[in-house]
């Protein structure tokens, strides 16, 4: 016995779906080689900062030792500052790192990660890209600003050199032109 799956198509819907599928084809044009590492690093950093921020006050409260309260507060404050400060600094440096860029027509979508390691997307066109120095932005690990969001990509791993030059808005370096691989 053979089963046959019936296919019902509306003549009004099919052309619209066909046009939609041909005009909005999304292609991946860049993948950051350290995307997984940066996500794990952010998540571990937030976890340790949370443990430090909740654990240190709890230890001060539970401690009935010989250290005066002033000493306990000083030590726990230093630990809190180290736990939270390193997470804030890491987030500031690593947030511009682009995990993936996709292209749909003339529109681009860059995927980055927020403080908690959740993926966020920024939609932009090449007209919305500026150089960080033109945006008066002095930030580590940032080689272009798209739609007001600082971003960093590995230029040597970007295959489309014409698009790369428009993103970076500067002449390409020798390694970017040659397209050196990390493999």
C-alpha positions in Angstrom: 0.0 0.0 0.0 1.4 3.3 -1.0 0.7 6.5 0.9 0.4 9.7 -1.1 0.7 13.1 0.4 -1.6 15.6 -1.1 -0.4 19.0 -2.0 -2.8 21.9 -2.0 -1.6 25.1 -3.5 -3.5 28.3 -3.8 -2.8 30.0 -7.1 -2.9 33.4 -5.4 -0.4 32.5 -2.7 2.2 30.5 -4.7 3.5 33.4 -6.9 3.8 35.6 -3.8 5.8 33.0 -1.9 8.0 32.3 -4.9 8.8 36.1 -5.2 9.4 36.3 -1.5 11.9 33.4 -1.6 13.9 34.8 -4.5 14.1 38.4 -3.3 15.0 37.7 0.3 17.7 35.1 0.1 19.9 35.4 3.2 23.6 34.4 2.8 26.2 34.2 5.5 29.2 36.3 4.5 31.3 36.2 7.7 31.7 34.0 10.7 34.0 35.1 13.6 36.5 32.3 14.6 36.3 33.1 18.3 32.5 33.4 18.6 32.2 30.3 20.9 35.1 31.3 23.0 33.8 34.8 23.7 30.4 33.5 24.5 31.8 31.0 27.1 34.1 33.7 28.5 31.2 36.1 29.0 29.0 33.5 30.7 31.8 32.3 33.0 32.6 35.9 33.9 29.0 36.8 34.7 28.6 33.6 36.8 31.8 34.3 38.8 30.8 37.9 39.3 27.3 36.9 40.5 28.8 34.4 42.9 31.3 37.0 44.2 28.6 39.7 44.6 26.3 37.4 46.5 28.8 35.2 48.3 31.0 37.9 49.8 28.3 39.7 51.7 27.0 36.4 52.9 30.4 35.4 54.2 30.8 38.7 56.0 27.3 38.2 57.6 28.0 34.6 58.6 31.6 35.2 59.9 31.9 35.5 63.6 35.7 35.3 63.6 38.4 37.5 65.1 38.6 39.9 62.2 37.0 43.3 63.0 34.0 44.3 60.9 36.1 47.1 59.2 38.6 44.5 58.0 35.8 42.2 56.7 34.1 45.0 54.8 37.5 46.1 53.3 38.3 42.6 52.1 34.8 41.8 50.8 34.7 45.2 49.1 37.9 44.5 47.3 36.7 41.1 46.2 33.4 42.6 45.0 35.2 45.2 43.0 37.5 42.6 41.4 34.6 40.3 40.6 32.3 43.0 39.1 35.1 45.1 37.7 36.6 42.4 35.6 33.2 41.4 34.2 32.5 45.0 33.2 35.9 45.4 31.6 35.6 42.1 29.7 32.2 43.1 28.5 33.4 46.5 27.3 36.3 44.9 25.4 34.5 41.8 23.9 31.0 43.2 23.1 32.0 44.6 19.7 33.2 41.1 18.5 31.0 40.1 15.6 30.0 36.4 15.6 28.3 36.4 12.2 27.3 38.7 9.4 24.5 37.8 7.0 23.4 39.7 3.9 19.9 39.9 2.5 19.8 42.0 -0.7 21.5 45.3 0.3 20.8 44.8 4.0 23.3 43.3 6.5 22.7 41.8 9.9 25.6 41.5 12.4 25.3 39.1 15.4 27.1 40.0 18.6 26.6 39.0 22.3 25.4 41.1 25.2 26.7 41.0 28.8 24.9 37.7 29.6 26.1 36.0 26.4 22.8 36.3 24.7 23.0 36.9 20.9 21.9 40.3 19.7 21.5 41.5 16.1 22.2 44.8 14.5 20.6 45.5 11.1 22.4 48.0 8.8 23.2 49.0 5.3 26.7 50.1 4.1 25.5 53.7 4.1 25.1 53.4 7.9 28.7 52.3 8.5 31.3 54.8 9.8 34.9 54.5 10.8 35.4 54.6 14.6 37.7 57.6 14.4 35.0 59.5 12.4 32.4 58.5 15.1 34.8 59.9 17.7 35.0 56.5 19.3 38.1 55.3 21.1 37.4 51.7 22.0 39.5 48.5 21.9 38.6 45.9 19.4 36.5 48.1 17.2 37.2 48.5 13.5 33.9 49.9 12.3 30.6 51.3 13.6 27.4 50.1 12.1 24.1 51.9 12.8 25.7 53.4 15.9 27.0 50.0 17.3 30.7 49.4 17.6 31.9 46.2 15.9 35.0 44.2 15.3 35.7 41.6 12.5 38.8 39.8 11.4 39.5 41.4 8.1 41.8 38.7 6.9 38.9 36.2 7.1 36.4 38.3 5.2 36.1 36.8 1.7 34.4 39.7 -0.1 37.2 42.3 -0.2 35.0 45.1 -1.8 32.5 44.8 1.1 35.3 44.7 3.6 36.8 47.9 2.3 33.4 49.6 2.6 32.9 48.3 6.1 36.3 49.4 7.4 36.4 52.6 5.3 40.1 52.5 4.9 42.7 50.9 2.6 43.1 47.2 3.4 46.2 45.9 5.0 48.4 43.3 3.3 47.0 40.5 5.5 43.4 41.6 4.8 44.1 41.6 1.0 45.8 38.2 1.0 43.0 36.7 3.2 45.2 34.7 5.5 43.4 31.8 7.1 43.6 30.7 10.7 43.7 27.0 9.7 
